[in-house]
Amino acid sequence: MTIAYTAMDRQGFEADRLHINLYNRVNGNTIPLTQNWDRSVDGLAWSVDGRTLFVDCDDDGRHKIFAVDAVTGTPRELVSDGHNANLIVIPSPSTQMDSTIIFAKDTMSAPGDIWQFNYNSSTGQANSVSQVTFLNVDLLANITMSVPQSFYFTGGNNSVVQGWFLKPYGWSASTTWPIVLLIHGGPQGAWDDSWSYRWNPQLWASRGYATVAINPHGSTGFGQAFTDAVSLNWGGVPYDDLMMGLDYILHSNPWIDGGRATACGASYGGYMINWIAGQTSRFQALVSHDSVFDTVSAYFSTDELWFNEWEFGGLPWENPTYYNQWNPRDYVQNWKTPILVVQGGHDYRLPDQHGLGVFTTLQRRGIPSKLLYFPEENHWVLKDENSILWYDTVLGWLDQWTGNIPPVQPSKATPFIIS
């Protein structure tokens, strides 16, 4: 009997490539299977005949399903669009050589449902990919969503970089529209074609913003070297990618008003917002959510010491080079842009001191700013009413500085706002 499992090679690096190993329970030998496949495997499940592993992983801005040959490690793409995960293999009653694969699927335009396909082991093909459940069909029938468009441009280091673009609802080329740049966290994460209840690009598009979400260096699904490129380089090539991607979208869509550009980010995305504030004044408004304000103090307050040690090259008192090189705090003298600061009171990844540090700096420098503080939320805003308040406040802040539409009144909730 053989056990398949995923493993990383580099100790202390939480975003190292997850490759598949096979462990033989009879002789105790372990062999690597996907050492030549430059993708990081998430979930995996055996086929009925034991000749194939079904896996899901990030790839090119999507979370796809592949069939991996259990002998050669060769991957074959089976389901490419959307975000697909939680694979379950059900043997076919007619033959043990075929299977039905059950999985969960969502996209930027539809929340999760159960899907399936029939896998033919002789041809290696996924047949009859179809939706099984329709949990939100009635709600979706009354909602018009923007169609996400994948795009590519030449970014930092002359590399090809991918992103997603959504036109605003009610779009017309005869009207000028504001734009928002969304920056993901991680930094080893990605904007996939997936549904989210926290940072859903459709909500910005529905408010009348051209919405762009770029996967800069550091993002997953584009090869491990691309993911590795952000380490020791937090404010370098990823920043270049974001600015160059925004320029590309503005050049390609003359109906967008570049003078009404905004940007929002959380976690590493929040770090990047703070970094952007010190590097450029091209944005009319920014939103910094649970961010890194000071890279040095972040080491001494986070619940993930190993993370900072890897990303900045060691201990800050032994090797301070990269902590100092990419520290947003050291550029606050350049800050000019109005910023909404969001902070969770139970955030132990990036505690209160960071959000309060950003807000204090803005207030002392006389820069228009607002603090939205959630005493009971952690690194993410998870409670329903808090989420409504979060969207109302974030979108209202952008509206205020772009002249888009009047801000929506906040919903009743437990957090408080300081202006």
C-alpha positions, 0 to 999 in steps of 0.5 A: 500500500502506498500513501501519498502526502505533500511536503516542503523542502525548505524549513521555516518557509511557510510558502515553499512549494508543496510537492507530492511524496509517495511512501511505500508501507511495505518497504518503508521507501519514500520517493518524490513524485512531482519534483519536476512540476513547478506548482504547489499542490493543495488537496489530493485524492487517489483514483480507484485504480491507484494509477492517478492522483487527483489534485487541486492547486493554484495555477495562472490566477485560478485554482484548477484540478489536475490528474497526476500520473502516480508513476511518472508525476506528469500532470494533466489539466482536468478543470481549469476555470474558477476555484475548485477544491475539496475533491472526493472520488466515488467509484463507478458502479459499472466499473472499478476503472472509472470514477465520479469526482465530486468537488466544490467550485466557485468563481468571482461571479458565483459563490460555492456549489457542488460540481462533478465530472466523470473520469475515464481512466483509459482516456485520462479525460474529465467528461460531463463536468456539471453543476450538482447543487444550485444553492443561490440560484434564486438570489443570483437571478436578481443580480447582475455582476461584472465579468472578470477579465484576465489580463497580462502585462510586462511587470518588474524584472521584465516578467509577465504578470497576470491580473484581473479586471472588472468593469464597473456596473452600468459601464459606458465608454462615454462616461469616465469612471474611477478606479480601485487597485486591490492588493492581496495579502500573504504576500504569498497569495493570489487573486484567483477566480474565486468567491469571497465574502471578505474582499470581493471585487464585485462589491467595488465594481458594483459601486461604480469602480473599475476594479483591478486585482494584480498578482505581483511577484510573490503570488502563488500559481506562477511557479516557485521562483515567482513566489520567492521573488517577494522575500527580502524584496517587499517594497521592490519588484512587487511595488513595480508590478502594481504600478506598471499593471495600473498603468497598463489598465489605464492606457488600455481603457481611456474611459477610466479617470486616472485622476480618481485612482484609489487602492485598498489592501490588507495584511501584506496588502496593507503593508503595501498601502503604507509603502505606497503612501511614502512612494507616490501621491498618484492615489486620491485615497487609500485603505490600509487594513490590518497592516504592517506599519513598522517592519522592526516592531512587527517582529517583536509583536507577531504570532509568526516569528518564523515568517518575519525571519524568513521574509527579512533574512534573519533576526532584526538585531543580527541582520537589520538590512531588509527590515530597514530597507522596506520599512514604511515607517521610515517614509512617513514624511512623504505621506500626503494621501487620505487613508482609512485605517482598519484594525482588529482588536484580536489581531495577533498577526499584526496587533493594534500598534500597527493600525494605531501607528498609521492613524497616529502618524496621519493625524499628527501630520494633518492628513485626512484620515479615519480609523475603523476599529473592530474590538472583537475581530482578528486579522479578518472581519468575520461577523456578518454585521461587521462585514456590512459596516466594513464595506459601507465604510471602505466604499464610502471612504473611496466615494468621498475622495473620488466624488463617485456617489454619496457614501452609504450610511453605516449599518448598526454594529458593535465597532466604532469609527474615529474621524 
